[in-house]
């Protein structure tokens, strides 16, 4: 029997060629002009999963972007793993910061460089190749289903309804996800918690048109100035969020659990060096890993208004805008938080401007019990590949649909990711180490072996 290591070595050039063909599809879900690319990506996934050994695969319509579903049922009496991934990617701006074209993947320094190299095309493709190996070598001992969606990067707004409409088809014992990361290449970890998310766009309007800043400045409110002051008031001197009621439902983590979380390796100086900052921020009284794992956050993701072209233009703008997000911890309800922010932000606006808050998307947080058989299988799989027991960690990121899966489908998810902090997901020069790509395939093969054994 061909081992997975040998199979990877014999087929790695083909694996990369196939992955690169997927990466070249600019499937940016947040930009309407790329709608056709979402369908190209969905069709490509259908082809890949059928070639890998799925019994059937189909592209399903939603009210937004498509979903590719595939399955291989060995025996209806056996356990079923539902693999979730996403085919959409983030925008590439600012383009000038990329060292190579974002949708022309390159291999440099042992890494794949491209948008989607890690998040989530590279990581999702590991599942397809692990599945291919198991099927071709008659080693698959559980049923496998795939659900590849096209709207994760915009909050999966249409997937919950699609899941409800197809609940019977999606029936499974566990959902397996590789859309997260690990601490380091030599420190494997499994994500046991995700933060929730609320996201808005705010619009501040002053005068009914742009005005001359000399003739009107100081007597007419400048919307950019007002917006800046309103944003600054959202956190206090301790970086504590000032929205009334914001912390009412925050799950306070015990001193014992905080002690366990602190055992995960973390070098503050290396962290600062990697992102080129002299000092870290965050809520007072919490470490950097606690601030991103167990505490909520408030961020301005974009802000604009007025004149931003070349040279100077003395203008008092009519409007100012911002994109605003909060990361939420378990027990915080994103719908409640969205309402609290909207009410508070509109209430603190001076009468010199009008404020409009538009909720864009959101999702709940998620916690995975570490005593689940599937978690134990993932743990053993990573020991097989990395030779070390993985550290359970809580991620600062959000995958809003994960909590929806539990609510709608009644299925827990195991977050077995292989990305690294240095992969620069969502940023220019996103990358994914080839070693992590190959280790991921190997680990996923081991997962199926252990999961099947645990369910005999």
C-alpha positions, 0 to 999 in steps of 0.5 A: 500500500502506498503511504500518504507521504509517498503519495504526496511526493509522487503527486505534489506537482499535480496537487499544486497545478490543480490548486493554482488553477483554483487560486487563479479564479479571482473569487472575491465575494464582496465585489459584485463584478466577480459574481461570475468568478464565484460560479467558476470556482464552484464548478471547479470544486465540483470537478475536483471532488468528482475526480477525487472520488465523490459519488456525486457533486452538485453546484447549488444556488442560494440567494447569493453566491453558490454552494458546491456540495459533494458526498461519498457514502460508504455505508449509511450505518457508518459515521459521517464527516461533513467538511466545510470550507469556502471558495471566496477570498478577500479583496486584494487592495492595496495592490501596489504592496503585492510583490507578485500578482495576487491571482498568479500564484508563485512559489518562493522561499518554500511558500505559495504566494497568492490571495487564497493561498491559505484562506481558504483555498490552500487549506480546503484543497488539503481536504480534497487531496486527503480524501483522494488518497483515502478513496484511491487506496480503499482506506476510507472507513467513514462517510464524507460530505463536502460543503464549499460555500461562496460567502464566508468572507462577507459573513455567510448571509445566505448559507443558514437558509440553505442549510435549513433547506438541505438539513437532511442532506447535510446530516453528519456526526461532526463538521471538520473545518480547516479555516484556522491556524496553529501557533507555529510550525513546531507547535501544533494547536487546535482552535477550541473557540472563535469570537463572534462578530458584528459589523456596520457602516456608518455615515455622517452627514453635515451640510448638503454639499461640500463647502469652502473650508475658509468661508465655512470652516469653524462655523459649520461642523465638519463631518470628518471631525465629528466622526473622528471624535465619536469614534474616539469616544467608543473606548476609554483610556483602558481600551474598555469599550464604552457602549452601554450594556456591551459587557453585560453578557461577556463570559468571564474566564476563570483564573484557572483557565487563564492560567492554562491559556498562558501556557501556550508559547508566546513571545511578546518581543517576537510578536512586536517585531513580526508586525513592526510595532514598538508597543502593544495595545489592548484592554488593560489587565489582559495579556495579548493572547487573552485580548484576542482570545477571551475578550471582545474588541472594537475596531475601525476597519476603514474610514473615508470622506472629503478630498483624498486626491493628489495635492491640496483642496480646501474643502469642508466635506458634506459626508464622512464614512467608516466601516466598524467591527466588534469581535465578540466572545461567547454569550454575547449575542451579535444581534443584541450588540448590533442594536446597542451600537446603533442606538448608542452611536446615533445618540451621541451625535451632535445636532450639527450632523445626521448619523446613519448606522447600517448593520452589514453582517454578524455571527455568534462565537463558538466553543468546541468541547475538547472531549469530543471523539472528533477532537480526540481524533484531530489531536492524535492526527497532529501527534502523528504528523508533528510528534507533539500533542497540540495545544488547545487555543481560542482564536481571535478570529470569527467564522460566523457560520460555525455557530449557525451550524450548531444551531441549525444542523445540531452538529459540533465543529472541530477546527483543525487548521494549519495556517500560520500568523506569518501567512498574512491572510486578508493582507497583501502577500498572503502565503502558505508554507508548502510544508504546512500544505503537505503536513495538512494533507497527512494529518487529515488522512490520520484524522479519518483513521482515528475517527473511524477507529473511535466509532467502531 
